[in-house]
Amino acid sequence: MRLDSVRDLKASLTGTLLAPLAMAVGASRSLNISTRRVSDAAGPHRTIALGVAPRARNDFRLAVRVQRRAMEQSRELETIQRQARGEVDVRYVGQVVKRAVPWHLRRNRPLRIGGSIGHIRVTAGTLGCFVRDRTAGATLILSNNHVLADENRAKPGDPIIQPGDLDGGKAPSDRVGTLERFVRLKRSGANLVDCAVCTLDDKLRFSTRRFTGLGNLTGVGPEVLDERQEVAKIGRTTGITRGRVSAFEIDNLIVAFDVGDLRFDNQIEIESAGDQPFSDDGDSGSLIVTSDVQAIGLLFSGSDQGGPDGQGLTFANPLRPVLDALKVELLY
């Protein structure tokens, strides 16, 4: 069919057939609309959307997108197919909804593991988990030094915001606490961890165990990992991803920071187990867990190459050295 013919047919069918159906007072009977208040059942209703589907050069069909099961065997669909003389591309698409900003990029109250967070001078990283101070007993938030302490440049007492600045967080309205302490990143010698903790403001609610979409935290996992250990994480940027431990106790790993190239020893390497990278920028600070939701690592860096499909590799600090360095215990 010629393009102008498809356009004319689309306009005609929309005006004479679909528009009246979508707004009809009695449409709920023929469209199987669920029981609800009459005022809520007012149109427009989901029926059929029409467009243009290219088939070959200068050859087009009428694109028919069915949005309700009741319309698949309807008189209206038969009429559309007949008037298009069979030159249609019919597909059931169901209910179409807006693409909302994922929860891990939004303001979370109560606070949730995996949400956007950061020092006021940092773009955004990930809220790793909640921990308890071994001495004072206070509940703290765990993430990376470069997320909460701006690569050693921050001072204790600096505001921490959720979501992070890149996701619209501002102080004081989005302040959730203040920087408590961090392990300094060293320019010479080997670093073992990239970690920091911040306090929680009074009366701020939070969920210590909930690992959204994966269950509840069950504790700290083993230091020596099984071959091809399956793992997962929730990150500010990529949400839930799954991967496999491809190596551990990696030494002499050079990682680029704002302050320069730094050496890390005793690190965990993770490759993706799906069709997307295990992590991306902004996922720093994510807690990495096993298939039974035991915490084993704190994500802090990644590459854009390597791995089985060239999607890149992710690197994490083993969790036990992180907890020991900060003198805290995992809450779960």
N, C-alpha and C positions, 0 to 999 in steps of 0.2 A: 504494500500500500504506500502511496505517496505521503510525504510528511504533512502536507497541507490537508490531505484527506483525513488522516488520523486526528489531527488537531480539530478539524470541523466536527468529526464524529464524537470526539471526547467532549467538546463543548455542548453539543446537542444532548448527549446522554446525561451529562451532569445536570443540565438545566431541567430537562423534562422527566427524568427518571429518578436520579439519586437525591437531588436537593429536596424534593417534596417528601421522599421516603425518610430521610434523615431527621426531618423536623416534624413529621406527622405525629399528632396527638396520640393516635392509637398504635404507634409503631412498636411499642413494648410487647404487644401480643405476637406480632409476626417475627420479631427479632429475638424473642426469648430473653428479654432483659430481666435480671434477677429482681426479687421482691425488694422494694425500697420505698421511701416517701415519694408521693406523686411529684412534689416539687423537684426532687433530685433526679427524676426520670425524664425531665424535660430535655429536648435535643440540644445540640446535635448528637445523633447516635452513630456508633460505628457500623458501617455497612460495607461499601465497596469504594476503593479509590481508583481513579483512572489516570493514566499517563501515556507516554510514548516509549515503546521498546524498540531499539534499533535491531535489525536482523541482518542486513547486508548494506552495501553501499547504495544509498537512495532507495532503500526498502525498509519499511517500518511496520510494526504491529501495534495494536492497542494494548497497553499494559493494564492488566486488571488485577488489583490487589485486594483480596477478600479479607476483611477484618473481623468477621464474625462467622462462626461455624454454621449458624442458621442460614447464611446466605450462600453456602456452597451448592445447594440444590434448589435455589430460589428461582422464582419466575423472573426476577430482575436480571439474574445472571444469564438465564437463557435468552432473554431479550437482547442483552448486550452482545452475546456471542452471535446471535442471528443477524443483528444489524451490522456487525463487523465482518459478516460472512466467513466466520471462522478464523479470521486473521487476528488472533488474540494470544497474549502471553499471560496465562492465568496462574496466580500463585496465592496460596493462603499465607498471610503474614500475622494474623492475630492482632492483639492489642498492641498499639505503639505507644510508648511512654517516653517522657522527657529523659534526657541523659543528665541525671543529677550529679553534682560533685560527690565523689566517693566519701564515705564517712571519715576515712583516715586523712583527708585533706581539710576537714571542717573542724569547727570548734566542738570539742567533746566534753560534755558535762553530764554524768561523771566522766572522769578521764579514763581512757582506754589504752591498753597496750597496742602499739602499732600506729598511733596517731601522730600527726605533725606536731613538732615541738622545736624549740631552739632558744639560744641566747638572743637578746634583742639586736645584736649586730650580726647574727648568722641568718642565712636565708631560711633554711628549714632542714630538720633531720627527723629522726623517728624516736618516739618514746619507747624505750626497750622493755622495761618492766618496773615493778615496784620492789624495793628492798628495805630491810630494817637495819639501822645502825647497831652494830654489835655492842657498843658502849652505852649510848644514850637511849636506844630503843625506838628512836624516831623513824617514821616511814619516809622514805626518800624515793626519788625517780632516778633510774639509771639510764644513761645513754653514753655517747662518745664524748671525749674531751673536745673534739672539733665541732660538736653540736652544741654542747652546754657551756664550754669554757673557751670557745673561739681560739683554739690552738695555743693555750697558755696565756692569751692576751687578756682574758677576763679576770675579774676579782671576785672573791667570795662576797655574796650580798647582791651581785648584779641580778637584774630581773630575768626570769625565764618565762617565755610566753607560749601559749598553746591556743590556736595553731601558730606555727612559725611565721616570721615576717613575710616570706614568699607567699604564704597562703592567707594573708590578710590579718594576721595577728598583730596587735598593738598593745603597748604598755600605756597606762596601767589596766585598761579594760580586760585584756586577755592574760594578765599575769597569773601564773599558777604557783609560783614559788621563786626562790632565789638560789643562785649557785652556792652549793655547800663546800665541796672540795673536788679535786681532780688529781689524777696522776699526770705529772708533767711529761710532755713529749720531749725526747732528747735528740739533739742534732748529732751527737757523737755517741758511739756505742749502740747497743741493741735495745730497742723498745720491745716490751712484751705485751703491753695493753694500750688501748686508746679509750679511756673511760673517765666518766665524771658522774657526780650525783648532785641533785638539787633538792631543796626542801619543798614541802607542800604547804601552801597557805592554809590558814585555819578554815574549817568548815567546808573545805573543798572535798567533794565526793570522788571516789575512784574505785575501779574494779581491779583487784589484785590478781585474780585467777583467770578471768575470762580472756580466752585467746580467740577472738571473734572468727567464727567459721571453722575453727579447728578443735574446739572443746575447751577444757580447762587445764591450766598448768598442773603437772603432777610432781614436780620437783626438779632437782639438778641431775643431769645425766652423767654417764661415765666419762672419764678423761681419755681413755683408750677406746677409740671408736671402731665399730665393726667395719669390715670392707664393704664399700658401697652403701654405707648407712644412709637411709632415706631421711631427709630433713625438710623443714618448711619454715617460713617466716611470714610476718605481716609487716610491711614497710609503708612509709608515708607515700611513696611514689607508685610502686607496683602492686601494693596490697598483698594478697596471699600468693605466694609462689612456692613451688616444690623443687627440690634438688637432691643431689647425692654428694656425700663426702667423697672427694676424689683423692685427698691426701691430708695428712695432719703432721704436726711437729715440723712444719716448714721453717727453715732458718734462712737468714740473709735475703729476706724479701724486701725489696726497695719500693717504697710507696711515696708518691708525690703529694705533698701538702703545700699549703700556702707558704709555710715557713721554710720549705725546701724538701729535698728528698731525704726520707728517714728510713732507717733499717728496722725491720721487725723479725723476731725469732719466735719459734714455737706457735705458728699460726695454722689455722684450719683452712683448707681449700675446698670450695663447693662448686659443682657444675650443675647446670640446669637439668631438670628432668622433664621439661615441657617444651613448648614451642615459643617460649619467650625467655629472656635472660632471667636468672634467679634474682638479680637486683639491679638497681639503677641509681643515678644521682638522687639524693634525698632519702634513700633507704638506710643511710648510716645510722647506727644505733639500734637497729632491729635485733630482737632476740631470736635466735635460731633454736628450733626445737626438733626433737625426733618424732617419729610417727606416733609414739605414745605420749607426746607433748611433754617430754622432759627437756629442760633447757640445757644446751651444751655450748652456746657461743654468742658473742656479741659482734654483729656485722660492722665492719669499719671501712672496707675498701673493695674495689673491684676493677676488673679490666674489661675492655671492649672487644677483646679477641681471646682466642683459646677456647677450650671445651670441645665436646664432641661435635657440635654444630657451628663452631666458631662464634657463639653468642657471647663469649666472655666468661670469666671466672669470678667468683666472689671469695673474699677472705674475711676471716673472723677471728677474734681473740677467743681462746678457750674460756668458758665462763668461770671456772673455779679460780684461776689466777686473777680475774677481774674482781671477783667478790673479796678475795683475800687482800688485794692491793688497796681497795677502798674500805676494808673492814666492815663489810655489810653481809647480810644473808638474804637470799631470795625469798620473797613473800609469795605464797601460793595457797 
